[in-house]
Every structure is written in C-alpha cells, then in structure tokens.
Amino acid sequence: MTAGHSPRPLPAGLDTEIVIVGGGLSGTLAAILLGRRGYHVTLIDRHEIVPREFRVEKIAGDQIDKMRRIGLLESLSAKASPFSEIINLRKGRLLDRTRELHYGIFYDDLVGTMRAELPKTVQFIAGRVGALEANRDRQRVSIVGQGDITAQLLVLATGMGDILRRDLGIDRRFVHRRQSMTFGFNLKPVGASSFAHQALTYYGEGTSDGIDYLSLFPAGGTTRANLFVFREPDDPFVKAVRERPRDALVRNLPGLVETFGDFEVTDRVSSWLTDITVAENCKRDGAVLIGDAYQTSCPAAGTGVSRLLTDIERLCMFHVPQWMGSPGIGAEKIAAFYNDPVKQAMDAYGLQQADFRRSLTIDSGLRWQARRQVHFSKRRILNEIDRISPNLAAVLRRLKRSGAEAAT
Ligand SMILES: Cc1cc2nc3c(=O)[nH]c(=O)nc-3n(C[C@H](O)[C@H](O)[C@H](O)COP(=O)(O)OP(=O)(O)OC[C@H]3O[C@@H](n4cnc5c(N)ncnc54)[C@H](O)[C@@H]3O)c2cc1C
C-alpha cells in the first residue's frame, strides 16, 4: 500500500532527501510514512533479512490504535496471532479474566511484514553504517565498504545499543542501569494436544521472588512465554531459568500447570538485560533520534512500541513536513521534535511505568505494600463485579483504560 504521492526532484548535490539508519521497527515505520508522503528516503540496516532477535512479541492497547491510525494494522493482523481472553493468576488462584485484543508476533516477522510495505520512494540498503556527520545543510552517512550517502535529514533509529550517536556528539544518561531481565522461550503441551487456555498471565507471588509476571500467548504457530523479572543477572534464579526453565517456573508459580496444562520448553531460552537510558545533548543540526535510540523502555511495562509509534507519528506526520518546507535543518527545527508535548508526555509515561512495575514488584516499603494490596484487590473486586454484571464491569474497565490513555 503506498500513499500515491510522487517524489519531488532531489535538491542538487544530494543522494537522497532523508536517510534513516536502522531498519528495526522504528526506522522501517518512519521510512514507510515518509516514503508515502513522497520523500526520497534511503533506509539502511545491517540485515537484509531481519534475524530472529528477542524484542517485543505482542502488540496491544494503544499500539493497535496507533498502527490503525498509520494505516498498517491490516498487514500486521494478517501475519500475527490474535487473542483476546487472558486468564490472570496470582498466588495460585484466579485474579481475573481480561478481554482485550492482542496480536502475538515474533519481532522478525513484525519488522519483515512492515518492510514489505515500504513504498517505491524508499531505497533499502543492507550494510553497516560506520560513521556519521551532521550539520545544518547536508548529512553524511558512511556505509562500511559501500561508500557514502548524503541527505538533507538524518534519522537515527539504531536501537538501544547505539554507539553511532557519539559521532554527532550525542550522549546518553542512564536512568536505571540493569532495570529488569526478560526471558523468552517456546512451550509445547505435554499429555494433551493443546493448552487449557490461549493466553495466561501469572503475577509474581511477592517481593522476594522478583517476578513481575509470566505471559503465555500464541505467536508464530507456537505458545510463547515472556517472563519479566527484577533480579540481578548473577542471581541463581536467573541461572535456573536459563538452564531449567520449566522447573524454575513450576517451583515459583504454584497452580500454573494445573491451570494452563503441563508443558515442556522446546527451544533455547533467550534473555535480555535492559538499561533505561535517555539521549542527551541531542538538539543538534541535521539529525534526529527516534525509538530506542532516543529512550529505552522496560519490557515489563510494554511501552517500547507505544513510544516509538508516538515518535514516528509526530516526526513524520507533523515535524518533517514543516522542516522540509524551508532550507536547512538547524538545531531549532530538531528541538521542536524533542520539545513536542505529545512526545514528551509519552516519554515521561514510559519512564513512569518502568518505575511503577519495578516498585510494584520488589519494593517492600510500607507504601508499596499498601499499593500492591490495593492494586490486586481492585482487580479481584472487578472480577467479582464481572461475574454478577458483565456490563457494569465493562464500563468500569473502559473508564480505567481511558484514564491510562489520557496519561499517554
Ligand atoms: C526482550 C524485550 C522484550 C520487549 N517487550 C516489549 C513489549 O512487550 N512491549 C513493548 O511495547 N515493547 C517491548 N520491548 C521494546 C521494543 O522491542 C523496542 O522498543 C523496539 O523494538 C525498538 O525498536 P527500534 O527500531 O527503535 O530498535 P531496534 O529494533 O533495536 O532496531 C535497531 C536497528 O538498527 C540496526 N542498526 C544498529 N546499528 C546499525 C549500524 N551501525 N548500521 C546499520 N544498522 C544498524 C539494527 O540492525 C536494528 O535493525 C521489548 C524489548 C526487549 C529487548
């Protein structure tokens, strides 16, 4: 699907109007949106075919609304595994059942599906970018062994491990080092042809186990497990999950097998240690950072895709069209993106949710003990209301959701 805009002639002396370094979800979606508006875009990524890497594996809530708004929900939903009803457990018993559309999809499938939507105005180059130069009028990107590309605007979407930003004098601040650990693996049922439920979330028992939640859901023709914990990488539990994931889950989450069915883990456990970082000194000529390259998110909070979708919507639909209307991309134009109130609210929400999940899971102070009690009691009460009056429960859930959306 392309927008039908035809590209304008390129300004003299430039290879392209916009060069995007990094073709993960942020860079690919930005390329689609800008290409659809008729800009000449060059998208560069290390990988021609996206490898299987452990990142977001389900899309839900505001992410679905935003994907719909940018016209890409249909292609996502054609490739993903939809599911709605989730059984939620805590302390071995039912907490509640939630009904909300989710799409399970591996990250390589997600980005690959989006790359198939790149319009003709976007040129994709497989290669590793080794150096960058940015200034007001002309940006230079050097691809190792393949020469240079020049452009009017440089978009850096190189993800959380980015070091290229240093070429531009951009630093990053650690908001929280070793914020959380995430594990991902595939399950198959044992002693039955399928699991008892399509999707299940099991919340940790208490502050001592450091487990935020285990999420089981369909993706890519299998049942996927994502486990989010607030533990140090050298913790014995972390080693146990890597080496004997089934035993570690069964020992720490009583009632899991009884509710979901017995299982075996069918592949190697992937794990990821996340630091929360924010780019600093980035209001500079010629270049803009988006997605994880600008700010990372705690996987347990599930805000990474919400953040990057806000970045690309605001950048591509609002700021870039204004910037390209007059010569030069000076720091004052770039600053307008970082100062955008919609972006700032989303970034702040991402940081706040990262703190919230961590404190809700492991803070043993009195205030958080009380908050935890209230948080889970509210859900149990709502579940009871749901049993007696599903309509009233639906209204209360809608109110709660609209409160959370207002915060973003
Ligand atoms: C384990 C895990 C679980 C997560 N779960 C969730 C979740 O449930 N919900 C949620 O919303 N978010 C989640 N997230 C966050 C989400 O996955 C990220 O926010 C999102 O993937 C960031 O996309 P990005 O395009 O900014 O970065 P990336 O996906 O990291 O893409 C960066 C791209 O840049 C390319 N690149 C880097 N350097 C170069 C170079 N020098 N030259 C060329 N190319 C380069 C890389 O090849 C890569 O393709 C999770 C993250 C992790 C790690």
The ligand as a Tripos MOL2 file, in Angstrom:
@<TRIPOS>MOLECULE
LIG
   53    58     1     0     0
SMALL
NO_CHARGES

@<TRIPOS>ATOM
      1 C1         13.2760   -8.6780   25.3760 C.3       1 LIG1
      2 C2         12.4340   -7.4870   25.0380 C.ar      1 LIG1
      3 C3         11.0670   -7.5490   25.1830 C.ar      1 LIG1
      4 C4         10.2870   -6.4300   24.8780 C.ar      1 LIG1
      5 N1          8.9400   -6.4960   25.0490 N.ar      1 LIG1
      6 C5          8.1930   -5.4150   24.7480 C.ar      1 LIG1
      7 C6          6.7670   -5.4570   24.9140 C.ar      1 LIG1
      8 O1          6.1840   -6.4750   25.3540 O.2       1 LIG1
      9 N2          6.0440   -4.3600   24.5380 N.ar      1 LIG1
     10 C7          6.6400   -3.2350   24.0290 C.ar      1 LIG1
     11 O2          5.9520   -2.2840   23.6860 O.2       1 LIG1
     12 N3          7.9940   -3.1670   23.8710 N.ar      1 LIG1
     13 C8          8.7660   -4.2210   24.2200 C.ar      1 LIG1
     14 N4         10.1200   -4.1550   24.0400 N.ar      1 LIG1
     15 C9         10.7170   -2.9240   23.4710 C.3       1 LIG1
     16 C10        10.6600   -2.9290   21.9320 C.3       1 LIG1
     17 O3         11.0360   -4.1810   21.4310 O.3       1 LIG1
     18 C11        11.5990   -1.8450   21.4230 C.3       1 LIG1
     19 O4         11.1730   -0.5970   21.9660 O.3       1 LIG1
     20 C12        11.6110   -1.7400   19.9000 C.3       1 LIG1
     21 O5         11.9250   -2.9830   19.3200 O.3       1 LIG1
     22 C13        12.6390   -0.6890   19.4740 C.3       1 LIG1
     23 O6         12.7190   -0.6530   18.0750 O.3       1 LIG1
     24 P1         13.8390    0.2190   17.3700 P.3       1 LIG1
     25 O7         13.5670    0.1160   15.9160 O.co2     1 LIG1
     26 O8         13.9200    1.5520   17.9990 O.co2     1 LIG1
     27 O9         15.2140   -0.5290   17.7160 O.3       1 LIG1
     28 P2         15.7010   -1.9650   17.1890 P.3       1 LIG1
     29 O10        14.5960   -2.8820   16.9750 O.co2     1 LIG1
     30 O11        16.8020   -2.3660   18.1260 O.co2     1 LIG1
     31 O12        16.3220   -1.6460   15.7570 O.3       1 LIG1
     32 C14        17.5780   -1.0680   15.5870 C.3       1 LIG1
     33 C15        18.0410   -1.4330   14.1720 C.3       1 LIG1
     34 O13        19.2170   -0.6960   13.8850 O.3       1 LIG1
     35 C16        20.0950   -1.5140   13.1630 C.3       1 LIG1
     36 N5         21.4560   -0.9870   13.3650 N.ar      1 LIG1
     37 C17        22.0690   -0.7120   14.5390 C.ar      1 LIG1
     38 N6         23.3120   -0.2170   14.3120 N.ar      1 LIG1
     39 C18        23.4660   -0.1740   12.9640 C.ar      1 LIG1
     40 C19        24.5270    0.2420   12.1170 C.ar      1 LIG1
     41 N7         25.6770    0.7110   12.6170 N.pl3     1 LIG1
     42 N8         24.3630    0.1480   10.7850 N.ar      1 LIG1
     43 C20        23.2030   -0.3340   10.2580 C.ar      1 LIG1
     44 N9         22.1520   -0.7280   11.0140 N.ar      1 LIG1
     45 C21        22.2880   -0.6490   12.3490 C.ar      1 LIG1
     46 C22        19.9070   -2.9050   13.7530 C.3       1 LIG1
     47 O14        20.2750   -3.9060   12.8180 O.3       1 LIG1
     48 C23        18.3980   -2.9220   14.0510 C.3       1 LIG1
     49 O15        17.6590   -3.4690   12.9830 O.3       1 LIG1
     50 C24        10.9120   -5.2430   24.3800 C.ar      1 LIG1
     51 C25        12.2990   -5.1950   24.2330 C.ar      1 LIG1
     52 C26        13.0550   -6.2970   24.5690 C.ar      1 LIG1
     53 C27        14.5550   -6.2200   24.4130 C.3       1 LIG1
@<TRIPOS>BOND
     1     1     2 1
     2     2     3 ar
     3     2    52 ar
     4     3     4 ar
     5     4     5 ar
     6     4    50 ar
     7     5     6 ar
     8     6     7 ar
     9     6    13 1
    10     7     8 2
    11     7     9 ar
    12     9    10 ar
    13    10    11 2
    14    10    12 ar
    15    12    13 ar
    16    13    14 ar
    17    14    15 1
    18    14    50 ar
    19    15    16 1
    20    16    17 1
    21    16    18 1
    22    18    19 1
    23    18    20 1
    24    20    21 1
    25    20    22 1
    26    22    23 1
    27    23    24 1
    28    24    25 2
    29    24    26 1
    30    24    27 1
    31    27    28 1
    32    28    29 2
    33    28    30 1
    34    28    31 1
    35    31    32 1
    36    32    33 1
    37    33    34 1
    38    33    48 1
    39    34    35 1
    40    35    36 1
    41    35    46 1
    42    36    37 ar
    43    36    45 ar
    44    37    38 ar
    45    38    39 ar
    46    39    40 ar
    47    39    45 ar
    48    40    41 1
    49    40    42 ar
    50    42    43 ar
    51    43    44 ar
    52    44    45 ar
    53    46    47 1
    54    46    48 1
    55    48    49 1
    56    50    51 ar
    57    51    52 ar
    58    52    53 1
@<TRIPOS>SUBSTRUCTURE
     1 LIG1         1 GROUP 0 **** ****
